[in-house]
Amino acid sequence: EPISGRKVSSYCIDLPVGQNRRKTFAIPRDCAGVLQLIDEGSFYRSSVLDRRIWQKVESDCRYHGFLNRHPMEEMEDHVTSYDFMNARLDDLPIDQRCAHDQTPEGLAACNPAATDAFGLLHHLPLGLPQGEPASSHEGSDCQLRNGVFRGRLHIDAQGIHCDAEPNTPSLRLISVDFADVNGDQVLDAVLRFIPLGPGAVRLPMTLPVTRFSDSGPFTVPDLDPPAPPQLR
């Protein structure tokens, strides 16, 4: 919920729709109207606070639409048994060859089932100063604890590494939802992260994952068009 930060399934919000004009929207019921105003450029954001509230409402509406693209019927489920709040980061389908600062050759080789199409790598606390050696921590040691990763991540040709820094929270998993995002009747988990720390972009980042057996690897679901819009 905007302002309070409480996790709720619905809320009402008063948004500016013009100079000296405001309108109350019920989210998610009125999401179609909210997104129409945004897509038409008809919304009104005169202050920093108004812009942030509009961004939050847009994020919530697009996320709700993403979760409800297909009906939940006779689902094959291999994801609800996994503890995502304490996930090992190398269990997640993050292919280091898909990192945004890699060469075109590296991007061409990245795993199509584990890409950075959702922009997650752009905001993760990645990297070290040039010339500094990579961390010795293996990917299996890079783990969320009660939904929070504390430290810094490094992605290189050998995979994901981390520096554990107990006093440096840098990534929070704020929600795990389950939906069939591509209509294949295999249940998907939709993870919503927020980066933490100075200068972090505080808009939620979405990473959908799926798998086809209880012990199989996680991959990014093949999404049928249209793909979910990227938040502005």
C-alpha positions as CSV (number, residue, x, y, z in Angstrom):
1,E,0.0,0.0,0.0
2,P,1.5,3.4,-0.9
3,I,2.4,5.7,2.0
4,S,2.0,3.0,4.8
5,G,4.0,0.3,3.1
6,R,1.6,-2.4,4.4
7,K,1.2,-5.5,2.4
8,V,-2.5,-5.6,1.4
9,S,-4.5,-7.3,-1.4
10,S,-6.4,-4.1,-2.3
11,Y,-6.4,-0.4,-1.4
12,C,-7.9,3.0,-2.2
13,I,-5.6,5.8,-3.3
14,D,-6.3,9.5,-4.0
15,L,-4.4,10.5,-7.1
16,P,-4.0,13.9,-8.9
17,V,-5.6,13.9,-12.3
18,G,-5.2,17.6,-13.1
19,Q,-4.4,20.9,-11.6
20,N,-6.4,21.1,-8.4
21,R,-8.3,17.9,-9.3
22,R,-8.0,14.5,-7.6
23,K,-9.7,11.2,-8.0
24,T,-10.0,8.2,-5.7
25,F,-9.1,4.8,-7.3
26,A,-9.6,1.4,-5.9
27,I,-6.7,-0.9,-6.7
28,P,-6.8,-3.4,-8.4
29,R,-10.4,-2.8,-9.4
30,D,-9.7,0.4,-11.2
31,C,-6.3,-0.6,-12.7
32,A,-7.6,-0.5,-16.2
33,G,-8.6,3.2,-15.8
34,V,-5.3,4.0,-14.1
35,L,-3.2,2.4,-16.8
36,Q,-5.3,4.1,-19.5
37,L,-4.5,7.5,-18.0
38,I,-0.8,6.6,-17.8
39,D,-0.6,5.2,-21.4
40,E,-2.5,8.3,-22.7
41,G,-0.2,10.7,-20.7
42,S,-3.3,12.1,-19.0
43,F,-2.1,11.7,-15.5
44,Y,-0.8,14.6,-13.4
45,R,2.4,14.6,-11.4
46,S,3.2,18.0,-10.1
47,S,5.4,17.1,-7.2
48,V,8.1,14.4,-6.3
49,L,5.6,12.8,-3.9
50,D,2.9,12.6,-6.6
51,R,5.4,11.1,-9.1
52,R,6.4,8.4,-6.6
53,I,2.8,7.5,-5.8
54,W,1.9,7.3,-9.4
55,Q,4.9,5.0,-10.1
56,K,3.9,2.8,-7.1
57,V,0.3,2.5,-8.3
58,E,1.5,1.8,-11.9
59,S,3.9,-0.9,-10.6
60,D,1.1,-2.5,-8.6
61,C,-1.4,-2.5,-11.5
62,R,1.0,-3.9,-14.0
63,Y,2.1,-6.6,-11.5
64,H,-1.6,-7.5,-10.9
65,G,-2.2,-7.8,-14.6
66,F,0.9,-9.9,-15.0
67,L,-0.3,-12.4,-12.3
68,N,-3.7,-12.6,-13.8
69,R,-2.9,-13.2,-17.5
70,H,-4.2,-16.8,-17.4
71,P,-6.7,-18.7,-15.3
72,M,-5.5,-21.0,-12.6
73,E,-6.9,-24.4,-13.6
74,E,-5.5,-27.9,-13.0
75,M,-2.0,-26.7,-12.3
76,E,1.1,-28.8,-12.3
77,D,3.0,-27.5,-9.3
78,H,6.8,-27.8,-8.7
79,V,7.4,-24.4,-7.1
80,T,5.4,-24.0,-4.0
81,S,7.5,-26.5,-2.0
82,Y,10.7,-24.3,-2.5
83,D,11.6,-21.8,0.3
84,F,12.2,-18.7,-1.8
85,M,12.6,-16.5,1.3
86,N,15.8,-18.4,2.0
87,A,16.8,-19.1,-1.6
88,R,20.3,-19.7,-2.7
89,L,21.0,-17.2,-5.4
90,D,22.6,-19.7,-7.7
91,D,19.3,-21.6,-7.7
92,L,17.8,-18.7,-9.5
93,P,18.0,-18.5,-13.3
94,I,20.5,-15.7,-13.6
95,D,22.9,-16.4,-16.5
96,Q,26.0,-14.2,-16.0
97,R,26.4,-14.1,-19.8
98,C,23.2,-12.0,-19.9
99,A,24.6,-9.3,-17.6
100,H,23.9,-5.8,-19.1
101,D,27.5,-4.8,-19.3
102,Q,28.7,-7.9,-21.2
103,T,30.0,-7.9,-24.8
104,P,27.5,-8.6,-27.7
105,E,29.2,-12.0,-28.1
106,G,28.5,-12.8,-24.5
107,L,24.9,-11.7,-24.8
108,A,24.4,-13.8,-28.0
109,A,25.5,-16.9,-26.0
110,C,23.3,-16.3,-23.0
111,N,20.7,-18.9,-22.0
112,P,17.4,-18.0,-23.6
113,A,15.7,-19.6,-20.5
114,A,17.7,-17.5,-18.1
115,T,18.0,-14.0,-19.5
116,D,18.0,-10.6,-18.0
117,A,14.9,-9.7,-19.9
118,F,13.3,-8.5,-16.7
119,G,16.2,-6.1,-15.9
120,L,17.1,-7.8,-12.6
121,L,20.9,-7.6,-13.2
122,H,20.7,-3.9,-13.9
123,H,19.9,-3.2,-10.2
124,L,21.6,-6.0,-8.3
125,P,24.6,-4.9,-6.2
126,L,27.1,-6.3,-8.7
127,G,30.8,-6.0,-9.3
128,L,34.1,-4.8,-7.9
129,P,36.4,-2.0,-8.8
130,Q,38.5,-2.7,-11.9
131,G,41.4,-5.0,-11.1
132,E,40.2,-6.2,-7.7
133,P,40.0,-10.0,-7.4
134,A,36.7,-11.8,-7.3
135,S,35.3,-13.0,-4.1
136,S,36.2,-16.5,-2.9
137,H,32.6,-17.2,-1.7
138,E,30.9,-19.7,-4.0
139,G,27.4,-19.2,-5.3
140,S,26.0,-21.7,-2.8
141,D,27.0,-19.4,0.0
142,C,25.1,-16.5,-1.6
143,Q,21.8,-16.9,0.0
144,L,18.7,-14.9,1.1
145,R,18.1,-15.0,4.8
146,N,14.4,-14.4,5.7
147,G,14.1,-12.6,2.4
148,V,17.2,-10.4,2.7
149,F,20.6,-10.8,1.0
150,R,23.4,-9.0,2.9
151,G,26.6,-8.3,1.0
152,R,27.7,-7.8,-2.6
153,L,27.4,-10.0,-5.6
154,H,29.9,-10.6,-8.4
155,I,29.0,-12.4,-11.6
156,D,31.8,-13.6,-13.8
157,A,32.7,-16.4,-16.2
158,Q,32.7,-18.8,-13.2
159,G,29.3,-17.9,-12.0
160,I,27.8,-16.0,-9.0
161,H,30.1,-15.1,-6.1
162,C,29.4,-12.9,-3.1
163,D,31.0,-11.0,-0.2
164,A,28.9,-11.6,2.8
165,E,28.6,-8.3,4.8
166,P,26.1,-8.8,7.7
167,N,25.6,-5.0,8.1
168,T,25.1,-4.3,4.4
169,P,21.6,-5.4,3.3
170,S,21.4,-5.0,-0.5
171,L,18.5,-7.0,-1.7
172,R,15.1,-7.8,-0.2
173,L,12.5,-10.3,-1.5
174,I,9.3,-8.6,-0.7
175,S,6.8,-11.1,-2.1
176,V,6.4,-14.5,-3.7
177,D,3.2,-15.0,-5.7
178,F,2.1,-18.1,-7.6
179,A,0.4,-17.9,-11.0
180,D,0.4,-19.3,-14.5
181,V,2.0,-16.4,-16.3
182,N,2.2,-18.1,-19.7
183,G,-0.8,-20.4,-19.9
184,D,1.1,-23.7,-20.0
185,Q,-0.7,-25.1,-16.9
186,V,2.6,-25.3,-15.1
187,L,2.6,-23.2,-11.9
188,D,5.1,-20.3,-11.9
189,A,6.6,-18.4,-8.9
190,V,6.7,-14.6,-9.4
191,L,9.4,-13.1,-7.2
192,R,9.3,-9.4,-6.4
193,F,12.6,-7.8,-5.2
194,I,13.6,-4.3,-4.0
195,P,17.2,-3.3,-3.9
196,L,18.5,-1.7,-0.7
197,G,21.2,0.7,0.1
198,P,22.3,4.3,-0.8
199,G,21.2,5.2,-4.4
200,A,19.2,2.1,-4.9
201,V,16.2,2.2,-7.3
202,R,13.4,1.5,-4.9
203,L,10.8,0.3,-7.5
204,P,10.1,-3.4,-7.3
205,M,11.8,-5.7,-9.7
206,T,10.0,-8.8,-11.0
207,L,11.5,-12.2,-11.7
208,P,9.2,-15.1,-12.7
209,V,10.6,-18.6,-12.4
210,T,9.3,-22.1,-13.1
211,R,10.5,-25.7,-13.2
212,F,9.2,-29.0,-14.5
213,S,10.1,-31.3,-11.7
214,D,10.4,-31.0,-7.9
215,S,14.2,-31.3,-8.1
216,G,14.8,-29.7,-11.5
217,P,16.5,-26.4,-12.2
218,F,14.6,-23.1,-12.2
219,T,14.2,-21.3,-15.5
220,V,12.4,-18.2,-16.7
221,P,9.0,-19.2,-18.2
222,D,8.6,-18.8,-22.0
223,L,6.2,-15.9,-22.1
224,D,3.6,-15.6,-24.8
225,P,3.2,-12.1,-26.3
226,P,2.6,-9.4,-25.2
227,A,5.4,-9.5,-22.7
228,P,4.8,-7.6,-19.4
229,P,5.7,-3.9,-19.8
230,Q,8.8,-2.6,-18.3
231,L,8.2,0.0,-15.5
232,R,9.3,3.5,-16.2
